[in-house]
Amino acid sequence: MGKLKEASFFPKKELAQQVISACHQFNIGTVVISPGSRNAPLTIGFSNHPEIETLSIVDERCAAFFALGIAQQTQKPVAVLCTSGSALLNYYPAIAEAFYSNIPLVIISADRPKYLIDIGDGQTIRQENVFENHILFSANLIENEKFKTRNAQLIGEALQISVSQQGPVHINVPFDEPLYETVGELAHFNFPHISLSSLDNSHINYKSLAEIWNKANKKMLLIGVNYPDAELHKLMDLYSEDKSVILLTETTSNLHHEKAINAIDQLIFSLDDDEFKELQPDILITFGGLIVSKRIKKFLRTYQPKHHWNIDEKKAMNTFFCLTEFIQTKPVDFFSNFNNIISKKESDYQPKWLAIRNRRRVKHAEYLSQIKHSDLKVYEQIIESIPENCQLQSSNSAVIRYVQMFSVKDSISIFCNRGTSGIDGSTSTAIGAAFASKKQTVFITGDLSFFYDSNALWNKNIPANFRIILVNNSGGGIFKIIPGPGTTNAANYFETPHCLTAEHLCKMHEFEYQQASSTITVEKELKGFFETSEKPKILEIFTPSLENDTVLKDYFKYIK
């Protein structure tokens, strides 16, 4: 919806007008702005543009992850704008996540002109190409009439690349003073459309791949992070019906099949060498983003398939050190062609492993029915309680690993920042996703991730139906689970023990606050937690730090 203003103010600076005009022409509909002075020309222009939504978030790190959450949901570029100096560097964690998760993020930074860099002038750093290791394109502009055409080419190329290649780009815009002069109209500029190389699928030898596939008795599809896609989901039906194929789907794959193995660690945790050899596939096909399960990575690196085919539009992922074929295309395009020329094969591969999966599920339910209050029990309660058709956002570390141990309702879409797998920015991303989504968003997080990104709550754009479930085990429970930290004398530096709670943060940021610390109180507090309210809510669940790891380790012994 366009903005209604009695009068419009646009920057007098032509370079600022050029950037704003380009963003509009390339359909950048949302700009997240962090306050500052050097970026004033752009702030004035964007905030007055009738067709560009502007949102103000003070903390640049939170702002970038918030924008990433919006772009994650809309699949369209979102811009972030900051002032010069160290403000820009706070964008880096979100830029790295966008780079590895293929999320279109447009970084626009104001800068000092070159003659003020490295002479002792305030709020200056070397901003040009500062993100070069994790950026698709850097446009370093120059505020000079002689460079007007060059600037237009760079801006146009940056925005085209972000749209076409789905990733982050950086536009660095130096301004000399004065910064606050305005005019009443925004000039129109034409931006050349750069000829970008399109994806050519003619190199894929489907016939040769099908010949290899049709001869194999043991085939595995392993699916990582994937945006919900009904067409791709339907294409997987063929493989669930083939007895020589097993489907391994991570929770973040957003693919659900009755014959899929969705709790991968549950299946493979306690296998011996002979069983691993039986599970070892002849052909492995992978697609989607990064894999959460460390155990499946260790298994496929140790028991490597003869053929590993990775399907991706942009880059080959040799996760298991045995990649034999990089198929550079969209997975939906590959399977649309491949499915027409392959045949099913009789095999005991799928039936055997589905039988083991089913036994594990029975043992899983038995164990959960008899354990006391703990992280594992809490996650069972949480996953069961999330309403249909919600969006679930998960933070990293132990949280996403616990979530992967349970079957989530098919109607729930699941997202997690798995590009870099960091705990920073998880809350901000979830809030951005909630802002952009029409669905209710539920965010599950651990205490370290939550408190690390607590400035995320300093945001006036949080929907009232947003829900945070905070599992507080008093610091870094993952380091009690993984091997290594407990054998050292530095456990406190890994686990970060603390006595913090979210109660006062909720008061400050006007969230409704609930807490629970037992199986009974968790069940009680979850009832009604997702219902309509005037404010967003946080449910903080306290779990026994000294017992959680024992409960989890005993779980894997029990289900064997």
C-alpha angles and dihedrals in degrees: 000000000000121000118252113217133163090223133008127222122199129178117268089216109101094209091057090048089051093054093046093048091050093051090052094047092049091050100250096164100175131046122184109206130198115200122259143124106240090057092051096112091055094040091053092048099045094044091053097044108112095215102040122084113220126197127185121220120166102205108070094206091053091043093056094048090045089054089046090055091053092048090046090060101037095039086219130112118271121193129221122198129198142164125256129283129029091350087081094054091061088069092064101091091053091044091055090048091049090048094054096036096047095239119154109239124165113206113201115184128182114221142183116256115266096258089065096051119105095000097101098269115150125263095011131134133156098279102167112106090350091148097042095133094055107029133090095214139359120206111195107191130199124214098227131108090231090063096049095110093043091050091051091052093049095047092047093048092048094052094044091052093050090052099042099038098034101229146099125298130181127221112188113198119190117202130189119205140301094067107170104056112125142193131197100244140044114233120230120239132187118227122200116237106232117222104245121189111255125218111273114206095180091095093066111103099208093172094057092046091048091052091055092044097049092054097051122097098195119048129165132195113198114190123195132181109346134168110237107275120175094194094052090045090056092048089060091062090083092059095048087057094052113090092206092061133073122194117215110192124185116214090249091057090080088215119127126188131161090229096044122108101230101167097059098173090050089060103042105030098096102030118131127220095272092051092048089054090052090049093047106113126224089214128026121191117190132183138156128052133312122329119240099198112090090188095060089048091051091046096051093044091053098038100035122192120239089237128030116183118187118195117204138136096224119021142012115248109208092181095151098040093240105087111157102168131029107197105197105203142083112292091231090055093047096051093043087063101031096051091062095060105038129086134212119252131207111242141141091227100098098035092051096051094042088054090053090046091052092050090050090052092054091050089045091057092045093052095046091051093060106038127100130238109308142125091279094051091046093054090052089054094046097048092048092050100052109109124241119271094022127137113238120206118190131195119222136254114046094353099068090042092055091045089054091060092069138061110247121207112271093236093059117093115211131208136178134166095252097150092090096000092225127155091221115102099008093125093045091050092050091050091050090050091048091050091052099040128082089209126084108263122218117192121198115196144163124238099255093048091047098049092041089060098033092130085071087083089060089088128108092202098074112126118235091236093058113118130195121195108195116195103201113194093160099260142338103350090174089073091061090052104046118071118254113037094075092057092062133073092235099075094129090060092053100040100038097210115208144158098225124137132188096232098101093042088056092053092049094048097036100245121149107247130212130168139193136181107178139048090257096048092045090055091047096049094046090059106092093002093116096044123112115287139168093239136034115262140222124201110195113199117194116208132186106267095198095052106039096083093049091051091051096046091048088051093062091047091051099050095051 
